[in-house]
Amino acid sequence: MEKEEIEKELNVKDIAEKTGMSMSLTSRHLTFLSDLGLLNVRKEAPFKFYSIKLKDVKELLVVYDRVIGKL
């Protein structure tokens, strides 16, 4: 996947279509990831647009690699 595609803002409908998940399930996952601080959320009534906080996700993956390496 291209960096531009990863950093792009998408709404729930667009993400659901790309992942093949229902809009309801997609919305729940996005809320969870947003609550963890891994997504940017921009509200533009009546929609919310989501994008990945790339720096934070990269940091999380570094920690994950360290933990897995110790198992």
The first five atom37 places (N, CA, C, CB, O) and aatype in JSON, in Angstrom:
{
  "aatype": [12, 6, 11, 6, 6, 9, 6, 11, 6, 10, 2, 19, 11, 3, 9, 0, 6, 11, 16, 7, 12, 15, 12, 15, 10, 16, 15, 1, 8, 10, 16, 13, 10, 15, 3, 10, 7, 10, 10, 2, 19, 1, 11, 6, 0, 14, 13, 11, 13, 18, 15, 9, 11, 10, 11, 3, 19, 11, 6, 10, 10, 19, 19, 18, 3, 1, 19, 9, 7, 11, 10],
  "atom_mask": [
    [1, 1, 1, 1, 1],
    [1, 1, 1, 1, 1],
    [1, 1, 1, 1, 1],
    [1, 1, 1, 1, 1],
    [1, 1, 1, 1, 1],
    [1, 1, 1, 1, 1],
    [1, 1, 1, 1, 1],
    [1, 1, 1, 1, 1],
    [1, 1, 1, 1, 1],
    [1, 1, 1, 1, 1],
    [1, 1, 1, 1, 1],
    [1, 1, 1, 1, 1],
    [1, 1, 1, 1, 1],
    [1, 1, 1, 1, 1],
    [1, 1, 1, 1, 1],
    [1, 1, 1, 1, 1],
    [1, 1, 1, 1, 1],
    [1, 1, 1, 1, 1],
    [1, 1, 1, 1, 1],
    [1, 1, 1, 0, 1],
    [1, 1, 1, 1, 1],
    [1, 1, 1, 1, 1],
    [1, 1, 1, 1, 1],
    [1, 1, 1, 1, 1],
    [1, 1, 1, 1, 1],
    [1, 1, 1, 1, 1],
    [1, 1, 1, 1, 1],
    [1, 1, 1, 1, 1],
    [1, 1, 1, 1, 1],
    [1, 1, 1, 1, 1],
    [1, 1, 1, 1, 1],
    [1, 1, 1, 1, 1],
    [1, 1, 1, 1, 1],
    [1, 1, 1, 1, 1],
    [1, 1, 1, 1, 1],
    [1, 1, 1, 1, 1],
    [1, 1, 1, 0, 1],
    [1, 1, 1, 1, 1],
    [1, 1, 1, 1, 1],
    [1, 1, 1, 1, 1],
    [1, 1, 1, 1, 1],
    [1, 1, 1, 1, 1],
    [1, 1, 1, 1, 1],
    [1, 1, 1, 1, 1],
    [1, 1, 1, 1, 1],
    [1, 1, 1, 1, 1],
    [1, 1, 1, 1, 1],
    [1, 1, 1, 1, 1],
    [1, 1, 1, 1, 1],
    [1, 1, 1, 1, 1],
    [1, 1, 1, 1, 1],
    [1, 1, 1, 1, 1],
    [1, 1, 1, 1, 1],
    [1, 1, 1, 1, 1],
    [1, 1, 1, 1, 1],
    [1, 1, 1, 1, 1],
    [1, 1, 1, 1, 1],
    [1, 1, 1, 1, 1],
    [1, 1, 1, 1, 1],
    [1, 1, 1, 1, 1],
    [1, 1, 1, 1, 1],
    [1, 1, 1, 1, 1],
    [1, 1, 1, 1, 1],
    [1, 1, 1, 1, 1],
    [1, 1, 1, 1, 1],
    [1, 1, 1, 1, 1],
    [1, 1, 1, 1, 1],
    [1, 1, 1, 1, 1],
    [1, 1, 1, 0, 1],
    [1, 1, 1, 1, 1],
    [1, 1, 1, 1, 1]
  ],
  "atom_positions": [
    [[0.84, -1.18, 0.0], [0.0, 0.0, 0.0], [0.88, 1.24, 0.0], [-0.95, 0.0, 1.21], [1.88, 1.31, 0.72]],
    [[0.53, 2.21, -0.8], [1.29, 3.45, -0.92], [1.11, 4.32, 0.33], [0.85, 4.23, -2.17], [0.07, 4.28, 0.98]],
    [[2.14, 5.1, 0.67], [2.09, 5.99, 1.83], [0.92, 6.97, 1.72], [3.41, 6.75, 1.98], [0.25, 7.24, 2.71]],
    [[0.68, 7.5, 0.52], [-0.42, 8.44, 0.33], [-1.75, 7.78, 0.66], [-0.43, 8.97, -1.12], [-2.64, 8.43, 1.22]],
    [[-1.89, 6.51, 0.32], [-3.12, 5.77, 0.6], [-3.3, 5.58, 2.11], [-3.12, 4.4, -0.11], [-4.41, 5.68, 2.63]],
    [[-2.21, 5.31, 2.81], [-2.25, 5.1, 4.26], [-2.6, 6.39, 4.99], [-0.91, 4.55, 4.76], [-3.36, 6.35, 5.96]],
    [[-2.08, 7.51, 4.54], [-2.29, 8.78, 5.23], [-3.59, 9.48, 4.85], [-1.13, 9.7, 4.94], [-3.93, 10.51, 5.42]],
    [[-4.31, 8.93, 3.9], [-5.53, 9.54, 3.39], [-6.65, 9.52, 4.44], [-5.98, 8.83, 2.12], [-6.78, 8.55, 5.19]],
    [[-7.45, 10.58, 4.47], [-8.63, 10.61, 5.33], [-9.78, 9.87, 4.65], [-9.05, 12.07, 5.66], [-10.05, 10.07, 3.47]],
    [[-10.44, 9.01, 5.42], [-11.58, 8.27, 4.89], [-12.7, 8.28, 5.92], [-11.19, 6.82, 4.53], [-12.46, 8.38, 7.12]],
    [[-13.94, 8.18, 5.43], [-15.06, 8.06, 6.36], [-15.4, 6.58, 6.57], [-16.3, 8.84, 5.83], [-14.82, 5.71, 5.92]],
    [[-16.33, 6.31, 7.48], [-16.67, 4.93, 7.84], [-17.1, 4.14, 6.6], [-17.79, 4.91, 8.89], [-16.68, 3.0, 6.42]],
    [[-17.91, 4.73, 5.77], [-18.42, 4.04, 4.57], [-17.26, 3.61, 3.66], [-19.4, 4.94, 3.79], [-17.23, 2.48, 3.19]],
    [[-16.33, 4.52, 3.42], [-15.19, 4.21, 2.55], [-14.32, 3.1, 3.14], [-14.34, 5.47, 2.32], [-13.89, 2.2, 2.42]],
    [[-14.08, 3.16, 4.44], [-13.25, 2.15, 5.1], [-13.97, 0.8, 5.09], [-12.91, 2.57, 6.55], [-13.34, -0.23, 4.84]],
    [[-15.27, 0.8, 5.35], [-16.05, -0.44, 5.32], [-15.98, -1.08, 3.94], [-17.52, -0.16, 5.71], [-15.81, -2.3, 3.82]],
    [[-16.12, -0.29, 2.9], [-16.04, -0.81, 1.53], [-14.67, -1.39, 1.23], [-16.38, 0.28, 0.52], [-14.57, -2.45, 0.6]],
    [[-13.61, -0.73, 1.67], [-12.24, -1.2, 1.4], [-11.91, -2.47, 2.16], [-11.24, -0.11, 1.76], [-11.14, -3.3, 1.69]],
    [[-12.5, -2.64, 3.36], [-12.18, -3.8, 4.19], [-13.17, -4.95, 4.03], [-12.13, -3.39, 5.63], [-12.88, -6.08, 4.42]],
    [[-14.33, -4.66, 3.47], [-15.35, -5.69, 3.33], [-16.13, -5.94, 4.63], [0.0, 0.0, 0.0], [-16.87, -6.91, 4.73]],
    [[-15.95, -5.06, 5.61], [-16.69, -5.19, 6.87], [-17.97, -4.36, 6.8], [-15.81, -4.75, 8.08], [-18.1, -3.47, 5.96]],
    [[-18.9, -4.67, 7.71], [-20.11, -3.86, 7.79], [-19.76, -2.48, 8.33], [-21.19, -4.55, 8.69], [-18.73, -2.3, 8.98]],
    [[-20.62, -1.51, 8.07], [-20.37, -0.16, 8.57], [-20.4, -0.15, 10.1], [-21.4, 0.83, 8.01], [-19.64, 0.58, 10.73]],
    [[-21.29, -0.95, 10.69], [-21.4, -1.01, 12.14], [-20.11, -1.53, 12.77], [-22.58, -1.89, 12.55], [-19.6, -0.94, 13.72]],
    [[-19.59, -2.64, 12.25], [-18.35, -3.21, 12.78], [-17.17, -2.27, 12.54], [-18.07, -4.59, 12.13], [-16.32, -2.1, 13.41]],
    [[-17.13, -1.67, 11.37], [-16.06, -0.71, 11.05], [-16.09, 0.46, 12.03], [-16.2, -0.2, 9.6], [-15.05, 0.88, 12.53]],
    [[-17.27, 0.97, 12.3], [-17.42, 2.09, 13.23], [-16.93, 1.72, 14.62], [-18.88, 2.53, 13.29], [-16.27, 2.52, 15.28]],
    [[-17.24, 0.51, 15.08], [-16.78, 0.07, 16.4], [-15.27, -0.04, 16.45], [-17.41, -1.28, 16.76], [-14.64, 0.38, 17.43]],
    [[-14.67, -0.59, 15.41], [-13.21, -0.7, 15.35], [-12.56, 0.68, 15.33], [-12.77, -1.52, 14.11], [-11.56, 0.91, 16.01]],
    [[-13.12, 1.6, 14.56], [-12.56, 2.94, 14.47], [-12.66, 3.68, 15.81], [-13.27, 3.75, 13.38], [-11.74, 4.4, 16.2]],
    [[-13.77, 3.49, 16.51], [-13.92, 4.1, 17.83], [-12.87, 3.55, 18.78], [-15.34, 3.85, 18.4], [-12.25, 4.31, 19.53]],
    [[-12.66, 2.25, 18.76], [-11.66, 1.6, 19.62], [-10.26, 2.14, 19.31], [-11.69, 0.07, 19.43], [-9.53, 2.52, 20.23]],
    [[-9.89, 2.18, 18.04], [-8.56, 2.67, 17.64], [-8.4, 4.16, 17.96], [-8.33, 2.44, 16.14], [-7.32, 4.61, 18.35]],
    [[-9.47, 4.91, 17.8], [-9.44, 6.33, 18.14], [-9.26, 6.53, 19.64], [-10.74, 7.03, 17.66], [-8.48, 7.39, 20.07]],
    [[-9.97, 5.74, 20.44], [-9.84, 5.81, 21.9], [-8.42, 5.47, 22.35], [-10.84, 4.87, 22.57], [-7.96, 5.98, 23.38]],
    [[-7.74, 4.61, 21.6], [-6.35, 4.26, 21.91], [-5.37, 5.35, 21.46], [-5.98, 2.94, 21.24], [-4.18, 5.29, 21.78]],
    [[-5.87, 6.33, 20.72], [-5.02, 7.43, 20.26], [-4.25, 7.12, 18.99], [0.0, 0.0, 0.0], [-3.26, 7.77, 18.69]],
    [[-4.72, 6.12, 18.23], [-4.01, 5.71, 17.02], [-4.57, 6.34, 15.74], [-4.05, 4.22, 16.89], [-4.0, 6.18, 14.66]],
    [[-5.68, 7.06, 15.87], [-6.3, 7.69, 14.7], [-6.54, 9.17, 14.94], [-7.61, 6.99, 14.35], [-6.83, 9.6, 16.06]],
    [[-6.43, 9.94, 13.88], [-6.91, 11.32, 13.87], [-8.37, 11.25, 13.45], [-6.06, 12.24, 12.9], [-8.74, 10.47, 12.57]],
    [[-9.2, 12.07, 14.07], [-10.61, 12.12, 13.7], [-10.98, 13.58, 13.45], [-11.52, 11.5, 14.82], [-10.78, 14.45, 14.29]],
    [[-11.53, 13.81, 12.26], [-11.98, 15.15, 11.9], [-13.47, 15.09, 11.62], [-11.19, 15.71, 10.65], [-13.93, 14.3, 10.79]],
    [[-14.22, 15.91, 12.32], [-15.68, 15.93, 12.14], [-16.06, 17.01, 11.15], [-16.4, 16.15, 13.49], [-15.65, 18.16, 11.26]],
    [[-16.85, 16.59, 10.19], [-17.42, 17.52, 9.21], [-18.85, 17.04, 9.0], [-16.59, 17.55, 7.83], [-19.12, 16.17, 8.18]],
    [[-19.77, 17.63, 9.78], [-21.15, 17.13, 9.86], [-21.7, 16.8, 8.49], [-22.04, 18.16, 10.54], [-21.53, 17.57, 7.54]],
    [[-22.35, 15.67, 8.37], [-22.63, 14.66, 9.39], [-21.57, 13.55, 9.45], [-23.99, 14.05, 9.12], [-21.83, 12.5, 10.04]],
    [[-20.43, 13.76, 8.88], [-19.42, 12.7, 8.77], [-18.25, 12.9, 9.73], [-18.9, 12.63, 7.36], [-17.99, 14.0, 10.21]],
    [[-17.56, 11.79, 9.98], [-16.26, 11.81, 10.65], [-15.27, 11.24, 9.66], [-16.28, 11.0, 12.02], [-15.54, 10.24, 8.99]],
    [[-14.11, 11.86, 9.56], [-13.06, 11.39, 8.68], [-11.9, 10.91, 9.54], [-12.61, 12.49, 7.69], [-11.47, 11.6, 10.46]],
    [[-11.4, 9.74, 9.21], [-10.34, 9.1, 10.0], [-9.06, 9.01, 9.2], [-10.78, 7.71, 10.46], [-9.07, 8.79, 7.98]],
    [[-7.95, 9.18, 9.89], [-6.63, 8.94, 9.3], [-5.73, 8.37, 10.39], [-6.02, 10.25, 8.68], [-5.95, 8.59, 11.58]],
    [[-4.72, 7.65, 9.96], [-3.81, 6.99, 10.9], [-2.81, 8.0, 11.44], [-3.08, 5.81, 10.22], [-2.26, 8.81, 10.7]],
    [[-2.56, 7.93, 12.75], [-1.47, 8.7, 13.36], [-0.22, 7.85, 13.14], [-1.73, 9.01, 14.92], [0.19, 7.07, 14.01]],
    [[0.37, 8.02, 11.98], [1.45, 7.16, 11.53], [2.6, 7.07, 12.53], [1.97, 7.64, 10.2], [3.12, 5.99, 12.78]],
    [[3.01, 8.2, 13.09], [4.11, 8.21, 14.05], [3.79, 7.34, 15.26], [4.42, 9.66, 14.5], [4.62, 6.55, 15.71]],
    [[2.57, 7.48, 15.79], [2.17, 6.7, 16.96], [2.07, 5.21, 16.65], [0.84, 7.2, 17.49], [2.46, 4.38, 17.47]],
    [[1.57, 4.87, 15.48], [1.47, 3.47, 15.09], [2.86, 2.87, 14.92], [0.65, 3.31, 13.79], [3.1, 1.73, 15.32]],
    [[3.77, 3.62, 14.33], [5.15, 3.13, 14.17], [5.79, 2.88, 15.53], [6.0, 4.14, 13.38], [6.46, 1.86, 15.72]],
    [[5.58, 3.79, 16.49], [6.12, 3.61, 17.84], [5.52, 2.37, 18.5], [5.84, 4.85, 18.71], [6.24, 1.62, 19.16]],
    [[4.24, 2.14, 18.31], [3.59, 0.96, 18.86], [4.18, -0.32, 18.27], [2.08, 1.01, 18.59], [4.38, -1.3, 18.98]],
    [[4.46, -0.3, 16.98], [5.04, -1.48, 16.33], [6.46, -1.76, 16.82], [5.04, -1.3, 14.82], [6.86, -2.92, 16.91]],
    [[7.22, -0.73, 17.13], [8.56, -0.91, 17.69], [8.46, -1.6, 19.04], [9.3, 0.46, 17.83], [9.2, -2.54, 19.32]],
    [[7.55, -1.14, 19.88], [7.35, -1.76, 21.2], [6.9, -3.21, 21.02], [6.32, -0.97, 22.03], [7.39, -4.1, 21.71]],
    [[5.97, -3.43, 20.11], [5.48, -4.78, 19.83], [6.63, -5.7, 19.42], [4.41, -4.74, 18.71], [6.73, -6.82, 19.92]],
    [[7.49, -5.24, 18.54], [8.65, -6.04, 18.1], [9.56, -6.38, 19.27], [9.43, -5.29, 17.02], [10.08, -7.49, 19.35]],
    [[9.76, -5.43, 20.17], [10.61, -5.68, 21.34], [10.0, -6.75, 22.24], [10.82, -4.38, 22.14], [10.69, -7.65, 22.71]],
    [[8.7, -6.65, 22.47], [8.01, -7.62, 23.33], [8.05, -9.0, 22.7], [6.56, -7.18, 23.59], [8.36, -9.98, 23.38]],
    [[7.73, -9.09, 21.44], [7.73, -10.38, 20.74], [9.13, -10.97, 20.72], [7.2, -10.21, 19.29], [9.3, -12.19, 20.84]],
    [[10.13, -10.13, 20.58], [11.52, -10.6, 20.57], [11.95, -11.21, 21.89], [0.0, 0.0, 0.0], [12.89, -12.01, 21.92]],
    [[11.28, -10.84, 22.97], [11.63, -11.36, 24.3], [10.88, -12.65, 24.64], [11.34, -10.32, 25.35], [11.18, -13.29, 25.64]],
    [[9.91, -13.02, 23.83], [9.14, -14.25, 24.11], [9.88, -15.49, 23.67], [7.79, -14.2, 23.42], [9.37, -16.6, 23.84]]
  ]
}
